[in-house]
Structure formats: C-alpha cells, structure tokens
C-alpha cells in the first residue's frame, strides 16, 4: 500500500500542477493580457477591458462599442416579451365577441369574413398577427383612416380579446380546384423563392410550422384584393411596420404579375 | 454463441441498419444540392432527410456501436462474464424504443430541426424524449462498464487493467460527463418548451449547455477508433504495442481536454465574453496532444511490426507491413484522413480563423471527413474483426473487405476536399437548394458535382460493407478464434493508481469544467437575459 502510494503521489501532484498551469496560462492571457492590450487600442482602461472580456460589462474589449449613439427608431413598438404573451394568452373569447359585435362587425363581418374586398378576412388568423397589427395602428406604426382611430380606443387586454376571438373563427376551406390552375412560376416562388433576386420563399415564413417570426400572418384564404393592395403598399414604402423591412424589400422586387399571382395563390387556400 | 455475443450482435445490427439508411439519405442530399438534381424535392423533404441522416449517423450508429463494442471488450479483455447482462438488454431495449420514437417523429415531419438542439426552434416532444431514451440506454452501458472494471480490479488487486478496457471505461466516464449538458438542456428547457409548458426559452443558455456536449460527444465517437489503434492494430500488423503507458495517457488526456472546450462552437455567439472563448480555445489546442501521442506511438508500433517482417532502412518498414489485412489498411487510411481532418479542425478551433469558415460548408465537410472518414472506417475495421468471433465464421476472402475500405477512403476524400473548398468560397450550410442560375453559385457547381460523385462512391461502399457481412454469415468456413488484443513491448505489471483508474482525472475534469463553464452558465441564472419565443416546427 505504502509502495503504491509512493508510486502514485508524483502523478497526483504533477498532473494537477500541469493542468492548473495550463488553465492559469489561459486565464492570464485571455482574461488579463489580451483584453488590456486590445483595450488600449480601443481607448478603454484596463478595468473596463477586463470586465468586458469576462462578460461582466457589455461590449468587446477590442472595439469602441456601441458604435452609434443615435437612439433606435423601431418600426413597431411590439416586442414579444413574456408579459405580452401572457396578455395574449389571457384573451377572452366572449369579451372579444362582444367587442367585435360593437366595433368590428361592420367591415370584418361577425365571423371575421369580410364582405368588402379591400378589408382583410380575420377568421382563423393568428392571434399574434392580429395583436401586432392592432397595436401598430394604436401606436401609429401602421396607418389607416378607419383603423387608427378604432385601435386607439382599445386597450391592451381588449386587443387580446378581439385577437383570440377572430383566431378561433373557422376557415371556410374553399375548393382550390374551383379557383383555376396556378402558374408553376408562382408556386416555385412560394416554395423556393428566387435567389437571383434575393427573394426568400414565401413559405419560409407564411406556412404553419415554418419557424418564421411569431407575428407572421396566415395568408391562406385571404382576399386577393387585400393582398395585392398590401404588397403594393410595402413596395412603395407606404406601409412600414414590418420588422427589418422584410416585406418592403421583398415586395419591391416582385413584378405586378407576380403580386397578382401570389395573391391568387393564397386566396385559393394553399399554404 | 455466448449470450454476450448475441448482445453485441443486436447492438451492431441496429447501428449498421441506421447507417445504411442514413447513407442512402446522405447521397440523395448530395444529389439535390448539386446542379444535377437542383430543384428536386421540397425543402421540407430535404430538412426532414438531413434530420434523419444526422440523427441516425450521429446518435444511433455511434451509440449502439460503442455500446456493443464496449460489451465485447468488457468480456474478452477482462476474461470474465459481463456483469448485469439483464441490465444491458434493458439498456438496449430502452435505446431502441427511443430510436423508434425519434424516427417516427422525424418521418411524420414534426422534427425537421436537424439533429442539433438549438432553440428557440423546437420539434415535437417525442423526438427529444426518444433521443433522451437513447442516452438513458447508454447510461446503463456506462454503469456496467465501470462495474465490470471495478469488480475485475477487486479480483486482481494491484494488476493493470487491460488497455482496451481502460480506454472503454475512459469513454464511459467521458460520456457520463458529456451528456450532462445536453440532458440539462433537454430536460429543463427544450422538452418543457416542446410540450408547450413554457412559451419562452433562454436560447443563450440552451446553446451554452449544448456546446458542453457538442465537442466531447465527438470524442465519445472517436475513442473506439483509438482503442482499436492501440489494442488491435499492432497485433493485426504482426507486431507489438510500443507503449502501454502512452495509451493510458491518451485516453486520460481525451477525458480531460474534450470537455472544457465546447465554447469553440460559439466563437461567433454574443452571449459569452472573449476571455472564456479564449480559455476554451487554449484548452482545445491541448486536444491535439493525445492525437500526436497516438500518431507517434502507433507509427512506432507499426515500425516494430514492419522491421519484424524484414523491412529495412528509413522507410522500408512501411512497405513491409501487411497492408492486405483490413485492420492494418483501415488504420493507414484512417491516419491519412486524420491528417487532413485534423488540419481543418485546427482552423475551426482558432478564434480568428474560425470567423472565415463559421457556418459555411467547410464545417460540414470537416466533420464528415473526421467522423465519417477517420472514425467510421475504423468502425468498419472493428466490425470486420469482431463479427467472425461473434458468429464463429471466417471470410472466404478479405479482398472484398479491402475494396470496401479503399472505396470508402477514396469516396470520402473526393466528397470532402471539394466541399472544404466550397466552404472557403463562402458556400453556406443548412440550405436546402442552390439556384445555379446565379453566376456565383454557378461557379460552385462543378465542385458540388465532384462532391456528389464522392457521395455515390460512399453509398456503394456502404452497400458493399453490408454485403461483406452478409457473405460472412453465409460462409461455411468455421473460424473466429485466436488472439485478439495486442501485447505491449513491455507489458505493464504495476501501474500507478492514476493510470489504472479515474479518480484523480475526474477531479481535474471537475476543476476545468468549473473554470471554463462555471460563470458562463451561472450568468444566465444570476442575470437572466430576455428569453426568446419558442418556435415549434410541427
């Protein structure tokens, strides 16, 4: 036993010394020397540079950050925090129905099926999408003669009620076969996009389970007049509440025929 | 047939069945990415296929193969019955049920998240629960490996644990450490999100926990190849192992330095400070040490064998080696791929150079070369060596085995070298199809096509592998006996406890993990960052 201990002790000591030395070398270089040297180039004092390297302070020790001090001007005030999701989850269908009967019914219909071509159908729309658009109308991120005034009169919880009410209304499932054939170029644009023009596929976001942003609206069975109108508004920069300008940059690259074709695609109930 | 043989065969059959399916899917993916098959198939189908290919190759092939190999080593190297055989079968069935759950979810299109766990994108919960069951099954294996070694040491006080078993237990302990990260991510973050219990998820924490697992898992896959280098190749070459101690040190160094290094997968991530990235980069560099030790030791062992066979001069011994033996041939080809793959890996792990290849096709090419090439060719060699012993049959001829190994090697080089080049050109990874009408993408076309040809060769080699094993089962020649493990030139009589167990090394792993991952993980709990919305892809 004593013999094996004598054989083993140097291993315990030297292995530990080697590993700890390597670790300390890493700490010395990575947490102290490199940040101090890099920080000097960026005009940072040693303490700030070390804190940044360790992640205790935001920013990099190698660069002046933030680069730009102008306050951001977001295109939408909606940010998907747990608190907002809770408000949305707490939406009440019955209260929503009452508000719809009082305010929305004239244009959007009792079940969200709009009788007017330029007014969107809301039946079966994603609650998050309705919430975002109403909120954007309320804060002025999106502007519409009728909707701006209406939305400003609604508070957050009522918006959530209305959103879950419409989300719960059924789609009508039109028969795609009756709506005529679709050109293969349009189907290709939806499924594959067009990398030459930098167009991502529509289905990359506008398809259930695609993993697109939560506020992405469901386009299936939407009226084609409304879709054409909105794509044109995005293309001409008149509607600008799309985060990162995604829809503005996409719409501006679509031809008028493609806009019509895509609207027909989605009206037909495809996803 | 011994009952442990049935156990090994069951594991190997599942492993290689998954491998065959995944090889077919992989070739199809190479085709639709190339100009020849552009615009074939939906992106949905492509991502479903990549998920199935990746999960089969990375989780099913590896885990089942390593478990089966471990059971074989435990019984044959220790020369005693495997303890807890009923538990081993239980582990097998748990892992198999988990595999089937994951496969069913992938095929239903509800798990097309690829085979990595990067929230906020989440698949159907069954996919994750299935993979957790695969891991639980492998934990049973880990415990049995440790118990087998401990019991043997009790029966043979002071004796050196056979090197093959020492390496296997190193891998079992490595795997226990490795799976802590992903298990925490899945159980506390991803599965609750997939089950809709929570609507937001801390993506930074999830990525950090996954990085804990992501690099060490690769060494879990790699160690069987190294066990074969040290304990099977020298005997197959007709020589002896140059140094048993080098083997022990190698396994220990892999255990220590494959864990506190995963953050090199997060060099471009914003959630960690540069200092921790630097420390983990430095520790990653030390993973090269056991590989260099191995290249030295195995080359020396081969030189011994070559000179015993009459090789003379500085390089004459290389030609004198018995390259017609599949195990020797596979080791040689594996070393060549290790040279290229290891060089590419040094680029990946370097903080600065990583920036130019991050998330490009270079990365996919790298892990295909180093895992699919270096490691899997040794899985073939191990299977070729063990299978005759499991069913007591002998090959009528080993020529088809050699052809299969050569084809795998050439196919892998033809596939991955242009693929690396495409990564340097900026070709992105995780993309379903390319528009070859674009002039820049069109210039990639020929390289992608060559890569696809490599993929076809790999598919033929995979089918040939299955055919060779099938032919062995049909063979009328009895066999599968004789010595198996290589002897060392100086067989160890007494080794220090440090080289005969893992107590000291576990303490050092804990110290390194605490230093490397302590604050990076604690920061998410001390000062939680804004969580991301869960995106359920189903």
Interface residues (C-beta under 8 A of the other chain):
Chain A: X4 X7 X8 X11 X12 X15 X16 X19 X20 X22 X23 X25 X26 X27 X29 X30 X31 X34 X35 X50 X52 X53 X54 X55 X56 X60 X61 X62 X80 X81 X82 X85 X89 X191 X192 X194 X195 X196 X201 X209 X210 X211 X214
Chain B: X39 X42 X43 X121 X158 X199 X200 X256 X272 X273 X274 X275 X276 X277 X278 X279 X281 X282 X283 X286 X433 X434 X435 X437 X438 X441 X494 X496 X497 X498 X499 X504 X505 X508 X511 X512 X515 X519 X520 X523 X530 X531 X533 X535 X536 X537 X538
